[in-house]
């Protein structure tokens, strides 16, 4: 069989499957459920690198394979899936507000996400040739931040109308897209930071379940 199949890639595949199921929910109009799937994708992605590093006998091919499928899964889970949720939100409104403006925002988001992921892969490969140290900072906003950003925005449904919430979601997506490709430093979270984000994710999940 083509590829490498062992436990080191399980969380990456689960992240992708969660996003795929969330896409199904989004087209069914279950936006809260779709965003919970986005949170789950983020949770799986948070630990896939740690799990992969527990396998001490990984070959160079296995390591590079893991890096590639991680980025490919991230492209769908955090680069395409949030845009699909936004599109289905706008399209669910009783009047026709699906315009080229909204489509342009969703397209911009996907393009910025894929540009950032491609650039990160190139830079990371070059960095690993020069040093074995762990990365301490990211350049630009990581695409995986979408897992917390967009579910948080949807919590506005507790106090705002669907029209206002969906519009805010789209505009947050616009600014997030630019944050993906603007060159500024973002500190890479360690284990305490990841646990903190998981706690925040659980709180957001509870808020989504209450909608």
Buried (B, 14 or more C-beta within 10 A) or exposed (E): EEEBEEEBBBBBBBBBBBBBBBBEBBBEEBBBBBBBBBBBBBBBBBBBBEBBEEBEEBEEEBBBBBBEBBBEBBBBBBBBBBBBBBBBBBBBEEEEBEEEEBEEBBEBBBBBBBBBBEBBBEEEEEEBEEEEEEEEEBBBBBBBBBBBBBBBBBBBBEEEEBBEBBBBBBEBBBEBBEBBBEEEEEEEBEEEEBEEBBEBBEEBBEBBEEE
